[in-house]
Amino acid sequence: GVTNGLGQIASFLTLPDENARGFQVSYNYDIDQQISLGLRFDQIDYGLRVGANERRFRTIALSSQYKFKEDSPTRLILNYEFRDAYAPELAEASPVNQFLKGIDDRVSLNLFWFL
């Protein structure tokens, strides 16, 4: 296992014998041929065979996209993600839920450069 230096050991880091499921819904609106806005919701659930293993991750993402030229796929994308994660079968005060509470929202800026 892996220790955190305080005597706590993580006995496993993945759930190889578990199931997962997820889905995503997204909508994009083109303001013009170079600028578009997007909205996305996704959810993925891990550890579905054993209730205590279940982890639920949800994200709502707002995005804007700028194409440098109308006929080029090169673009700049700005995203803001509202993220939430929890273990529904465990108490809110459990170490797992306390850890998952620490997952913050995220801002990202991506440049997709095509030659």
Buried (B, 14 or more C-beta within 10 A) or exposed (E): EEEEEEEEEEEEEEBEEBEEEEEEEEEEEEEEEBEBEBEBBBBBBBBBEEEEBBBBBBBBBEBBBEBEEEEEEEBBBEBEBEBBBBBEBBEEEBEBBEEBEEEEEEEEEEEEEEE
